[in-house]
Amino acid sequence: MKKLVRNNYRVEVYPPDPWSRGESDEDKHKTYLQAIRKLAEEIKRHCDIGNLSVTYDTAEVCSFCSSLWESPPACCEQAVDEGS
Ligand SMILES: [Zn+2]
């Protein structure tokens, strides 16, 4: 049987999208880095930064051995036996 695992709880903050400005890939990279560094400084100063969301990752894992779930299950005898 598979189970849902919730992890990597975090707050994500998105910088402005430099892709809309028609810049080269390297310029976009530099623009993103500059933007996220500026956001990090603002967070440290407790400023209102906007575009803030709370999220976490999910993964389906085997309830017996906690391996990533595959269908049909082949990770452990218990999961294989349960499926047959
Ligand atoms: Zn398993």
PDB file of the backbone (N, CA, C, O) and the ligand in Angstrom, with CONECT records:
HET     ZN  A 101       1
ATOM      1  N   MET A   1       0.850  -1.175   0.000  1.00  0.00           N
ATOM      2  CA  MET A   1       0.000   0.000   0.000  1.00  0.00           C
ATOM      3  C   MET A   1       0.893   1.233   0.000  1.00  0.00           C
ATOM      4  O   MET A   1       1.931   1.247   0.662  1.00  0.00           O
ATOM      5  N   LYS A   2       0.505   2.254  -0.726  1.00  0.00           N
ATOM      6  CA  LYS A   2       1.288   3.482  -0.732  1.00  0.00           C
ATOM      7  C   LYS A   2       0.704   4.473   0.258  1.00  0.00           C
ATOM      8  O   LYS A   2      -0.466   4.389   0.631  1.00  0.00           O
ATOM      9  N   LYS A   3       1.542   5.413   0.675  1.00  0.00           N
ATOM     10  CA  LYS A   3       1.070   6.473   1.558  1.00  0.00           C
ATOM     11  C   LYS A   3       1.675   7.791   1.110  1.00  0.00           C
ATOM     12  O   LYS A   3       2.730   7.807   0.476  1.00  0.00           O
ATOM     13  N   LEU A   4       1.025   8.882   1.430  1.00  0.00           N
ATOM     14  CA  LEU A   4       1.482  10.211   1.056  1.00  0.00           C
ATOM     15  C   LEU A   4       2.351  10.768   2.172  1.00  0.00           C
ATOM     16  O   LEU A   4       1.946  10.785   3.335  1.00  0.00           O
ATOM     17  N   VAL A   5       3.563  11.231   1.812  1.00  0.00           N
ATOM     18  CA  VAL A   5       4.480  11.825   2.778  1.00  0.00           C
ATOM     19  C   VAL A   5       4.587  13.317   2.478  1.00  0.00           C
ATOM     20  O   VAL A   5       4.818  13.697   1.330  1.00  0.00           O
ATOM     21  N   ARG A   6       4.425  14.160   3.480  1.00  0.00           N
ATOM     22  CA  ARG A   6       4.565  15.608   3.312  1.00  0.00           C
ATOM     23  C   ARG A   6       5.889  16.022   3.947  1.00  0.00           C
ATOM     24  O   ARG A   6       6.181  15.660   5.086  1.00  0.00           O
ATOM     25  N   ASN A   7       6.697  16.794   3.188  1.00  0.00           N
ATOM     26  CA  ASN A   7       7.988  17.220   3.727  1.00  0.00           C
ATOM     27  C   ASN A   7       8.436  18.518   3.072  1.00  0.00           C
ATOM     28  O   ASN A   7       7.707  19.111   2.278  1.00  0.00           O
ATOM     29  N   ASN A   8       9.629  18.944   3.411  1.00  0.00           N
ATOM     30  CA  ASN A   8      10.223  20.170   2.863  1.00  0.00           C
ATOM     31  C   ASN A   8       9.318  21.393   3.021  1.00  0.00           C
ATOM     32  O   ASN A   8       9.209  22.217   2.113  1.00  0.00           O
ATOM     33  N   TYR A   9       8.680  21.501   4.171  1.00  0.00           N
ATOM     34  CA  TYR A   9       7.848  22.677   4.417  1.00  0.00           C
ATOM     35  C   TYR A   9       8.723  23.919   4.332  1.00  0.00           C
ATOM     36  O   TYR A   9       9.819  23.957   4.891  1.00  0.00           O
ATOM     37  N   ARG A  10       8.226  24.942   3.622  1.00  0.00           N
ATOM     38  CA  ARG A  10       9.034  26.140   3.413  1.00  0.00           C
ATOM     39  C   ARG A  10       8.164  27.292   2.945  1.00  0.00           C
ATOM     40  O   ARG A  10       6.997  27.111   2.597  1.00  0.00           O
ATOM     41  N   VAL A  11       8.748  28.470   2.945  1.00  0.00           N
ATOM     42  CA  VAL A  11       8.113  29.660   2.382  1.00  0.00           C
ATOM     43  C   VAL A  11       8.857  29.975   1.089  1.00  0.00           C
ATOM     44  O   VAL A  11      10.085  30.052   1.092  1.00  0.00           O
ATOM     45  N   GLU A  12       8.144  30.157  -0.002  1.00  0.00           N
ATOM     46  CA  GLU A  12       8.768  30.504  -1.270  1.00  0.00           C
ATOM     47  C   GLU A  12       8.433  31.956  -1.610  1.00  0.00           C
ATOM     48  O   GLU A  12       7.291  32.396  -1.475  1.00  0.00           O
ATOM     49  N   VAL A  13       9.450  32.682  -2.051  1.00  0.00           N
ATOM     50  CA  VAL A  13       9.279  34.076  -2.451  1.00  0.00           C
ATOM     51  C   VAL A  13       9.761  34.190  -3.894  1.00  0.00           C
ATOM     52  O   VAL A  13      10.883  33.794  -4.208  1.00  0.00           O
ATOM     53  N   TYR A  14       8.923  34.725  -4.764  1.00  0.00           N
ATOM     54  CA  TYR A  14       9.253  34.781  -6.179  1.00  0.00           C
ATOM     55  C   TYR A  14       9.724  36.171  -6.586  1.00  0.00           C
ATOM     56  O   TYR A  14       9.035  37.158  -6.329  1.00  0.00           O
ATOM     57  N   PRO A  15      10.909  36.257  -7.228  1.00  0.00           N
ATOM     58  CA  PRO A  15      11.375  37.551  -7.718  1.00  0.00           C
ATOM     59  C   PRO A  15      10.623  37.922  -8.994  1.00  0.00           C
ATOM     60  O   PRO A  15       9.944  37.079  -9.580  1.00  0.00           O
ATOM     61  N   PRO A  16      10.740  39.175  -9.427  1.00  0.00           N
ATOM     62  CA  PRO A  16      10.119  39.566 -10.702  1.00  0.00           C
ATOM     63  C   PRO A  16      10.665  38.693 -11.834  1.00  0.00           C
ATOM     64  O   PRO A  16      11.817  38.264 -11.771  1.00  0.00           O
ATOM     65  N   ASP A  17       9.867  38.424 -12.863  1.00  0.00           N
ATOM     66  CA  ASP A  17      10.251  37.543 -13.967  1.00  0.00           C
ATOM     67  C   ASP A  17      11.077  38.310 -15.002  1.00  0.00           C
ATOM     68  O   ASP A  17      10.526  39.143 -15.722  1.00  0.00           O
ATOM     69  N   PRO A  18      12.418  38.042 -15.096  1.00  0.00           N
ATOM     70  CA  PRO A  18      13.242  38.765 -16.068  1.00  0.00           C
ATOM     71  C   PRO A  18      13.027  38.303 -17.502  1.00  0.00           C
ATOM     72  O   PRO A  18      13.503  38.942 -18.440  1.00  0.00           O
ATOM     73  N   TRP A  19      12.300  37.175 -17.680  1.00  0.00           N
ATOM     74  CA  TRP A  19      12.091  36.638 -19.027  1.00  0.00           C
ATOM     75  C   TRP A  19      11.240  37.565 -19.894  1.00  0.00           C
ATOM     76  O   TRP A  19      11.268  37.479 -21.122  1.00  0.00           O
ATOM     77  N   SER A  20      10.507  38.424 -19.267  1.00  0.00           N
ATOM     78  CA  SER A  20       9.625  39.306 -20.034  1.00  0.00           C
ATOM     79  C   SER A  20      10.370  40.484 -20.643  1.00  0.00           C
ATOM     80  O   SER A  20       9.769  41.286 -21.358  1.00  0.00           O
ATOM     81  N   ARG A  21      11.668  40.602 -20.374  1.00  0.00           N
ATOM     82  CA  ARG A  21      12.414  41.768 -20.834  1.00  0.00           C
ATOM     83  C   ARG A  21      13.247  41.502 -22.085  1.00  0.00           C
ATOM     84  O   ARG A  21      13.930  42.412 -22.556  1.00  0.00           O
ATOM     85  N   GLY A  22      13.215  40.286 -22.642  1.00  0.00           N
ATOM     86  CA  GLY A  22      13.937  40.001 -23.870  1.00  0.00           C
ATOM     87  C   GLY A  22      15.446  39.973 -23.704  1.00  0.00           C
ATOM     88  O   GLY A  22      16.176  40.270 -24.650  1.00  0.00           O
ATOM     89  N   GLU A  23      15.931  39.616 -22.506  1.00  0.00           N
ATOM     90  CA  GLU A  23      17.367  39.585 -22.256  1.00  0.00           C
ATOM     91  C   GLU A  23      17.956  38.227 -22.636  1.00  0.00           C
ATOM     92  O   GLU A  23      17.221  37.259 -22.832  1.00  0.00           O
ATOM     93  N   SER A  24      19.313  38.161 -22.741  1.00  0.00           N
ATOM     94  CA  SER A  24      19.979  36.877 -23.008  1.00  0.00           C
ATOM     95  C   SER A  24      19.861  35.998 -21.766  1.00  0.00           C
ATOM     96  O   SER A  24      19.526  36.488 -20.687  1.00  0.00           O
ATOM     97  N   ASP A  25      20.139  34.679 -21.918  1.00  0.00           N
ATOM     98  CA  ASP A  25      20.058  33.752 -20.784  1.00  0.00           C
ATOM     99  C   ASP A  25      20.972  34.192 -19.644  1.00  0.00           C
ATOM    100  O   ASP A  25      20.577  34.144 -18.479  1.00  0.00           O
ATOM    101  N   GLU A  26      22.196  34.621 -19.973  1.00  0.00           N
ATOM    102  CA  GLU A  26      23.140  35.048 -18.929  1.00  0.00           C
ATOM    103  C   GLU A  26      22.640  36.313 -18.237  1.00  0.00           C
ATOM    104  O   GLU A  26      22.745  36.442 -17.017  1.00  0.00           O
ATOM    105  N   ASP A  27      22.098  37.242 -19.018  1.00  0.00           N
ATOM    106  CA  ASP A  27      21.552  38.464 -18.414  1.00  0.00           C
ATOM    107  C   ASP A  27      20.358  38.138 -17.522  1.00  0.00           C
ATOM    108  O   ASP A  27      20.202  38.726 -16.452  1.00  0.00           O
ATOM    109  N   LYS A  28      19.509  37.196 -17.963  1.00  0.00           N
ATOM    110  CA  LYS A  28      18.359  36.783 -17.148  1.00  0.00           C
ATOM    111  C   LYS A  28      18.825  36.158 -15.846  1.00  0.00           C
ATOM    112  O   LYS A  28      18.264  36.419 -14.781  1.00  0.00           O
ATOM    113  N   HIS A  29      19.882  35.310 -15.944  1.00  0.00           N
ATOM    114  CA  HIS A  29      20.446  34.676 -14.744  1.00  0.00           C
ATOM    115  C   HIS A  29      20.935  35.740 -13.771  1.00  0.00           C
ATOM    116  O   HIS A  29      20.645  35.680 -12.577  1.00  0.00           O
ATOM    117  N   LYS A  30      21.683  36.717 -14.290  1.00  0.00           N
ATOM    118  CA  LYS A  30      22.206  37.789 -13.434  1.00  0.00           C
ATOM    119  C   LYS A  30      21.058  38.608 -12.849  1.00  0.00           C
ATOM    120  O   LYS A  30      21.107  39.017 -11.689  1.00  0.00           O
ATOM    121  N   THR A  31      20.039  38.840 -13.646  1.00  0.00           N
ATOM    122  CA  THR A  31      18.888  39.607 -13.169  1.00  0.00           C
ATOM    123  C   THR A  31      18.162  38.860 -12.061  1.00  0.00           C
ATOM    124  O   THR A  31      17.765  39.458 -11.060  1.00  0.00           O
ATOM    125  N   TYR A  32      17.983  37.522 -12.241  1.00  0.00           N
ATOM    126  CA  TYR A  32      17.333  36.711 -11.208  1.00  0.00           C
ATOM    127  C   TYR A  32      18.151  36.704  -9.915  1.00  0.00           C
ATOM    128  O   TYR A  32      17.610  36.891  -8.825  1.00  0.00           O
ATOM    129  N   LEU A  33      19.468  36.483 -10.054  1.00  0.00           N
ATOM    130  CA  LEU A  33      20.325  36.473  -8.870  1.00  0.00           C
ATOM    131  C   LEU A  33      20.240  37.801  -8.128  1.00  0.00           C
ATOM    132  O   LEU A  33      20.111  37.835  -6.904  1.00  0.00           O
ATOM    133  N   GLN A  34      20.313  38.885  -8.880  1.00  0.00           N
ATOM    134  CA  GLN A  34      20.238  40.207  -8.276  1.00  0.00           C
ATOM    135  C   GLN A  34      18.900  40.391  -7.571  1.00  0.00           C
ATOM    136  O   GLN A  34      18.835  40.941  -6.472  1.00  0.00           O
ATOM    137  N   ALA A  35      17.834  39.923  -8.217  1.00  0.00           N
ATOM    138  CA  ALA A  35      16.493  40.089  -7.641  1.00  0.00           C
ATOM    139  C   ALA A  35      16.325  39.283  -6.363  1.00  0.00           C
ATOM    140  O   ALA A  35      15.780  39.784  -5.380  1.00  0.00           O
ATOM    141  N   ILE A  36      16.793  38.023  -6.370  1.00  0.00           N
ATOM    142  CA  ILE A  36      16.593  37.200  -5.166  1.00  0.00           C
ATOM    143  C   ILE A  36      17.505  37.642  -4.025  1.00  0.00           C
ATOM    144  O   ILE A  36      17.138  37.530  -2.856  1.00  0.00           O
ATOM    145  N   ARG A  37      18.681  38.140  -4.361  1.00  0.00           N
ATOM    146  CA  ARG A  37      19.550  38.682  -3.296  1.00  0.00           C
ATOM    147  C   ARG A  37      18.893  39.906  -2.665  1.00  0.00           C
ATOM    148  O   ARG A  37      18.938  40.088  -1.449  1.00  0.00           O
ATOM    149  N   LYS A  38      18.288  40.735  -3.496  1.00  0.00           N
ATOM    150  CA  LYS A  38      17.606  41.921  -2.971  1.00  0.00           C
ATOM    151  C   LYS A  38      16.425  41.490  -2.090  1.00  0.00           C
ATOM    152  O   LYS A  38      16.201  42.063  -1.024  1.00  0.00           O
ATOM    153  N   LEU A  39      15.676  40.484  -2.537  1.00  0.00           N
ATOM    154  CA  LEU A  39      14.550  39.986  -1.733  1.00  0.00           C
ATOM    155  C   LEU A  39      15.036  39.428  -0.400  1.00  0.00           C
ATOM    156  O   LEU A  39      14.416  39.657   0.638  1.00  0.00           O
ATOM    157  N   ALA A  40      16.151  38.694  -0.432  1.00  0.00           N
ATOM    158  CA  ALA A  40      16.691  38.140   0.811  1.00  0.00           C
ATOM    159  C   ALA A  40      17.046  39.254   1.789  1.00  0.00           C
ATOM    160  O   ALA A  40      16.800  39.137   2.990  1.00  0.00           O
ATOM    161  N   GLU A  41      17.622  40.331   1.272  1.00  0.00           N
ATOM    162  CA  GLU A  41      17.947  41.474   2.140  1.00  0.00           C
ATOM    163  C   GLU A  41      16.679  42.082   2.719  1.00  0.00           C
ATOM    164  O   GLU A  41      16.635  42.445   3.895  1.00  0.00           O
ATOM    165  N   GLU A  42      15.657  42.189   1.896  1.00  0.00           N
ATOM    166  CA  GLU A  42      14.396  42.770   2.364  1.00  0.00           C
ATOM    167  C   GLU A  42      13.739  41.876   3.424  1.00  0.00           C
ATOM    168  O   GLU A  42      13.176  42.377   4.397  1.00  0.00           O
ATOM    169  N   ILE A  43      13.815  40.560   3.234  1.00  0.00           N
ATOM    170  CA  ILE A  43      13.257  39.640   4.227  1.00  0.00           C
ATOM    171  C   ILE A  43      13.974  39.842   5.556  1.00  0.00           C
ATOM    172  O   ILE A  43      13.351  39.887   6.616  1.00  0.00           O
ATOM    173  N   LYS A  44      15.291  39.962   5.477  1.00  0.00           N
ATOM    174  CA  LYS A  44      16.072  40.158   6.701  1.00  0.00           C
ATOM    175  C   LYS A  44      15.657  41.434   7.427  1.00  0.00           C
ATOM    176  O   LYS A  44      15.732  41.501   8.654  1.00  0.00           O
ATOM    177  N   ARG A  45      15.228  42.426   6.693  1.00  0.00           N
ATOM    178  CA  ARG A  45      14.808  43.695   7.311  1.00  0.00           C
ATOM    179  C   ARG A  45      13.322  43.690   7.657  1.00  0.00           C
ATOM    180  O   ARG A  45      12.796  44.689   8.146  1.00  0.00           O
ATOM    181  N   HIS A  46      12.631  42.550   7.401  1.00  0.00           N
ATOM    182  CA  HIS A  46      11.211  42.414   7.707  1.00  0.00           C
ATOM    183  C   HIS A  46      10.343  43.391   6.918  1.00  0.00           C
ATOM    184  O   HIS A  46       9.386  43.953   7.450  1.00  0.00           O
ATOM    185  N   CYS A  47      10.682  43.587   5.654  1.00  0.00           N
ATOM    186  CA  CYS A  47       9.879  44.454   4.790  1.00  0.00           C
ATOM    187  C   CYS A  47       8.726  43.655   4.184  1.00  0.00           C
ATOM    188  O   CYS A  47       8.764  42.426   4.143  1.00  0.00           O
ATOM    189  N   ASP A  48       7.706  44.366   3.717  1.00  0.00           N
ATOM    190  CA  ASP A  48       6.599  43.751   2.991  1.00  0.00           C
ATOM    191  C   ASP A  48       7.080  43.445   1.577  1.00  0.00           C
ATOM    192  O   ASP A  48       7.307  44.368   0.794  1.00  0.00           O
ATOM    193  N   ILE A  49       7.243  42.137   1.229  1.00  0.00           N
ATOM    194  CA  ILE A  49       7.838  41.771  -0.052  1.00  0.00           C
ATOM    195  C   ILE A  49       6.824  41.297  -1.083  1.00  0.00           C
ATOM    196  O   ILE A  49       7.162  41.262  -2.266  1.00  0.00           O
ATOM    197  N   GLY A  50       5.594  40.927  -0.705  1.00  0.00           N
ATOM    198  CA  GLY A  50       4.595  40.446  -1.651  1.00  0.00           C
ATOM    199  C   GLY A  50       4.974  39.116  -2.265  1.00  0.00           C
ATOM    200  O   GLY A  50       6.047  38.588  -1.973  1.00  0.00           O
ATOM    201  N   ASN A  51       4.104  38.552  -3.124  1.00  0.00           N
ATOM    202  CA  ASN A  51       4.348  37.283  -3.829  1.00  0.00           C
ATOM    203  C   ASN A  51       4.921  36.208  -2.917  1.00  0.00           C
ATOM    204  O   ASN A  51       5.882  35.534  -3.288  1.00  0.00           O
ATOM    205  N   LEU A  52       4.364  36.042  -1.767  1.00  0.00           N
ATOM    206  CA  LEU A  52       4.874  35.062  -0.811  1.00  0.00           C
ATOM    207  C   LEU A  52       3.861  33.938  -0.671  1.00  0.00           C
ATOM    208  O   LEU A  52       2.674  34.198  -0.474  1.00  0.00           O
ATOM    209  N   SER A  53       4.315  32.686  -0.771  1.00  0.00           N
ATOM    210  CA  SER A  53       3.414  31.556  -0.611  1.00  0.00           C
ATOM    211  C   SER A  53       4.029  30.538   0.332  1.00  0.00           C
ATOM    212  O   SER A  53       5.247  30.492   0.501  1.00  0.00           O
ATOM    213  N   VAL A  54       3.191  29.732   0.937  1.00  0.00           N
ATOM    214  CA  VAL A  54       3.640  28.648   1.810  1.00  0.00           C
ATOM    215  C   VAL A  54       3.341  27.344   1.086  1.00  0.00           C
ATOM    216  O   VAL A  54       2.215  27.152   0.627  1.00  0.00           O
ATOM    217  N   THR A  55       4.306  26.444   0.967  1.00  0.00           N
ATOM    218  CA  THR A  55       4.122  25.215   0.208  1.00  0.00           C
ATOM    219  C   THR A  55       4.985  24.095   0.792  1.00  0.00           C
ATOM    220  O   THR A  55       5.798  24.328   1.686  1.00  0.00           O
ATOM    221  N   TYR A  56       4.798  22.876   0.275  1.00  0.00           N
ATOM    222  CA  TYR A  56       5.613  21.731   0.672  1.00  0.00           C
ATOM    223  C   TYR A  56       5.578  20.713  -0.450  1.00  0.00           C
ATOM    224  O   TYR A  56       4.683  20.731  -1.295  1.00  0.00           O
ATOM    225  N   ASP A  57       6.569  19.818  -0.448  1.00  0.00           N
ATOM    226  CA  ASP A  57       6.635  18.765  -1.460  1.00  0.00           C
ATOM    227  C   ASP A  57       5.846  17.544  -0.995  1.00  0.00           C
ATOM    228  O   ASP A  57       5.667  17.342   0.206  1.00  0.00           O
ATOM    229  N   THR A  58       5.377  16.738  -1.932  1.00  0.00           N
ATOM    230  CA  THR A  58       4.740  15.474  -1.606  1.00  0.00           C
ATOM    231  C   THR A  58       5.382  14.356  -2.429  1.00  0.00           C
ATOM    232  O   THR A  58       5.929  14.599  -3.505  1.00  0.00           O
ATOM    233  N   ALA A  59       5.309  13.141  -1.913  1.00  0.00           N
ATOM    234  CA  ALA A  59       5.815  11.984  -2.642  1.00  0.00           C
ATOM    235  C   ALA A  59       5.007  10.769  -2.219  1.00  0.00           C
ATOM    236  O   ALA A  59       4.610  10.659  -1.059  1.00  0.00           O
ATOM    237  N   GLU A  60       4.760   9.855  -3.154  1.00  0.00           N
ATOM    238  CA  GLU A  60       4.076   8.607  -2.832  1.00  0.00           C
ATOM    239  C   GLU A  60       5.130   7.557  -2.520  1.00  0.00           C
ATOM    240  O   GLU A  60       5.991   7.273  -3.352  1.00  0.00           O
ATOM    241  N   VAL A  61       5.065   6.983  -1.328  1.00  0.00           N
ATOM    242  CA  VAL A  61       6.049   5.996  -0.888  1.00  0.00           C
ATOM    243  C   VAL A  61       5.340   4.746  -0.395  1.00  0.00           C
ATOM    244  O   VAL A  61       4.148   4.775  -0.088  1.00  0.00           O
ATOM    245  N   CYS A  62       6.085   3.645  -0.320  1.00  0.00           N
ATOM    246  CA  CYS A  62       5.564   2.392   0.194  1.00  0.00           C
ATOM    247  C   CYS A  62       5.342   2.520   1.708  1.00  0.00           C
ATOM    248  O   CYS A  62       6.206   3.017   2.430  1.00  0.00           O
ATOM    249  N   SER A  63       4.180   2.068   2.175  1.00  0.00           N
ATOM    250  CA  SER A  63       3.884   2.169   3.608  1.00  0.00           C
ATOM    251  C   SER A  63       4.680   1.158   4.418  1.00  0.00           C
ATOM    252  O   SER A  63       4.771   1.279   5.640  1.00  0.00           O
ATOM    253  N   PHE A  64       5.259   0.161   3.753  1.00  0.00           N
ATOM    254  CA  PHE A  64       6.042  -0.851   4.477  1.00  0.00           C
ATOM    255  C   PHE A  64       7.509  -0.468   4.590  1.00  0.00           C
ATOM    256  O   PHE A  64       8.085  -0.554   5.675  1.00  0.00           O
ATOM    257  N   CYS A  65       8.134  -0.042   3.473  1.00  0.00           N
ATOM    258  CA  CYS A  65       9.585   0.200   3.480  1.00  0.00           C
ATOM    259  C   CYS A  65       9.958   1.649   3.174  1.00  0.00           C
ATOM    260  O   CYS A  65      11.138   1.998   3.217  1.00  0.00           O
ATOM    261  N   SER A  66       8.980   2.496   2.866  1.00  0.00           N
ATOM    262  CA  SER A  66       9.189   3.924   2.599  1.00  0.00           C
ATOM    263  C   SER A  66       9.955   4.217   1.308  1.00  0.00           C
ATOM    264  O   SER A  66      10.385   5.353   1.108  1.00  0.00           O
ATOM    265  N   SER A  67      10.141   3.223   0.419  1.00  0.00           N
ATOM    266  CA  SER A  67      10.733   3.488  -0.889  1.00  0.00           C
ATOM    267  C   SER A  67       9.731   4.266  -1.730  1.00  0.00           C
ATOM    268  O   SER A  67       8.524   4.188  -1.499  1.00  0.00           O
ATOM    269  N   LEU A  68      10.242   5.029  -2.724  1.00  0.00           N
ATOM    270  CA  LEU A  68       9.328   5.724  -3.633  1.00  0.00           C
ATOM    271  C   LEU A  68       8.403   4.692  -4.268  1.00  0.00           C
ATOM    272  O   LEU A  68       8.852   3.620  -4.676  1.00  0.00           O
ATOM    273  N   TRP A  69       7.107   5.014  -4.353  1.00  0.00           N
ATOM    274  CA  TRP A  69       6.109   4.085  -4.846  1.00  0.00           C
ATOM    275  C   TRP A  69       6.217   3.885  -6.345  1.00  0.00           C
ATOM    276  O   TRP A  69       6.345   4.853  -7.095  1.00  0.00           O
ATOM    277  N   GLU A  70       6.168   2.662  -6.778  1.00  0.00           N
ATOM    278  CA  GLU A  70       6.107   2.336  -8.196  1.00  0.00           C
ATOM    279  C   GLU A  70       4.952   1.370  -8.379  1.00  0.00           C
ATOM    280  O   GLU A  70       4.613   0.594  -7.485  1.00  0.00           O
ATOM    281  N   SER A  71       4.360   1.436  -9.555  1.00  0.00           N
ATOM    282  CA  SER A  71       3.203   0.596  -9.811  1.00  0.00           C
ATOM    283  C   SER A  71       3.456  -0.262 -11.049  1.00  0.00           C
ATOM    284  O   SER A  71       3.665   0.295 -12.127  1.00  0.00           O
ATOM    285  N   PRO A  72       3.446  -1.599 -10.944  1.00  0.00           N
ATOM    286  CA  PRO A  72       3.126  -2.367  -9.751  1.00  0.00           C
ATOM    287  C   PRO A  72       4.280  -2.310  -8.755  1.00  0.00           C
ATOM    288  O   PRO A  72       5.426  -2.106  -9.156  1.00  0.00           O
ATOM    289  N   PRO A  73       3.999  -2.485  -7.477  1.00  0.00           N
ATOM    290  CA  PRO A  73       5.052  -2.389  -6.467  1.00  0.00           C
ATOM    291  C   PRO A  73       6.066  -3.520  -6.591  1.00  0.00           C
ATOM    292  O   PRO A  73       5.702  -4.673  -6.824  1.00  0.00           O
ATOM    293  N   ALA A  74       7.365  -3.171  -6.431  1.00  0.00           N
ATOM    294  CA  ALA A  74       8.436  -4.173  -6.481  1.00  0.00           C
ATOM    295  C   ALA A  74       9.493  -3.883  -5.424  1.00  0.00           C
ATOM    296  O   ALA A  74      10.569  -4.480  -5.450  1.00  0.00           O
ATOM    297  N   CYS A  75       9.207  -2.986  -4.505  1.00  0.00           N
ATOM    298  CA  CYS A  75      10.211  -2.520  -3.549  1.00  0.00           C
ATOM    299  C   CYS A  75      10.468  -3.518  -2.424  1.00  0.00           C
ATOM    300  O   CYS A  75      11.599  -3.631  -1.953  1.00  0.00           O
ATOM    301  N   CYS A  76       9.434  -4.246  -1.982  1.00  0.00           N
ATOM    302  CA  CYS A  76       9.611  -5.179  -0.865  1.00  0.00           C
ATOM    303  C   CYS A  76       8.551  -6.282  -0.962  1.00  0.00           C
ATOM    304  O   CYS A  76       7.549  -6.133  -1.661  1.00  0.00           O
ATOM    305  N   GLU A  77       8.782  -7.369  -0.266  1.00  0.00           N
ATOM    306  CA  GLU A  77       7.871  -8.514  -0.338  1.00  0.00           C
ATOM    307  C   GLU A  77       6.461  -8.174   0.112  1.00  0.00           C
ATOM    308  O   GLU A  77       5.484  -8.620  -0.489  1.00  0.00           O
ATOM    309  N   GLN A  78       6.359  -7.372   1.182  1.00  0.00           N
ATOM    310  CA  GLN A  78       5.041  -7.009   1.701  1.00  0.00           C
ATOM    311  C   GLN A  78       4.222  -6.284   0.648  1.00  0.00           C
ATOM    312  O   GLN A  78       3.039  -6.578   0.471  1.00  0.00           O
ATOM    313  N   ALA A  79       4.842  -5.333  -0.059  1.00  0.00           N
ATOM    314  CA  ALA A  79       4.103  -4.572  -1.067  1.00  0.00           C
ATOM    315  C   ALA A  79       3.730  -5.460  -2.253  1.00  0.00           C
ATOM    316  O   ALA A  79       2.630  -5.355  -2.795  1.00  0.00           O
ATOM    317  N   VAL A  80       4.662  -6.340  -2.653  1.00  0.00           N
ATOM    318  CA  VAL A  80       4.394  -7.256  -3.779  1.00  0.00           C
ATOM    319  C   VAL A  80       3.261  -8.207  -3.393  1.00  0.00           C
ATOM    320  O   VAL A  80       2.331  -8.419  -4.171  1.00  0.00           O
ATOM    321  N   ASP A  81       3.344  -8.785  -2.177  1.00  0.00           N
ATOM    322  CA  ASP A  81       2.315  -9.715  -1.713  1.00  0.00           C
ATOM    323  C   ASP A  81       0.940  -9.034  -1.618  1.00  0.00           C
ATOM    324  O   ASP A  81      -0.086  -9.647  -1.912  1.00  0.00           O
ATOM    325  N   GLU A  82       0.936  -7.780  -1.210  1.00  0.00           N
ATOM    326  CA  GLU A  82      -0.326  -7.052  -1.069  1.00  0.00           C
ATOM    327  C   GLU A  82      -0.989  -6.862  -2.437  1.00  0.00           C
ATOM    328  O   GLU A  82      -2.215  -6.869  -2.546  1.00  0.00           O
ATOM    329  N   GLY A  83      -0.157  -6.691  -3.491  1.00  0.00           N
ATOM    330  CA  GLY A  83      -0.689  -6.450  -4.834  1.00  0.00           C
ATOM    331  C   GLY A  83      -1.138  -7.703  -5.539  1.00  0.00           C
ATOM    332  O   GLY A  83      -1.824  -7.613  -6.557  1.00  0.00           O
ATOM    333  N   SER A  84      -0.770  -8.902  -5.025  1.00  0.00           N
ATOM    334  CA  SER A  84      -1.138 -10.130  -5.736  1.00  0.00           C
ATOM    335  C   SER A  84      -2.357 -10.805  -5.151  1.00  0.00           C
ATOM    336  O   SER A  84      -2.783 -11.848  -5.647  1.00  0.00           O
TER     337      SER A  84
HETATM  338 ZN    ZN A 101       8.077  -1.487   0.022  1.00  0.00          ZN2+
END
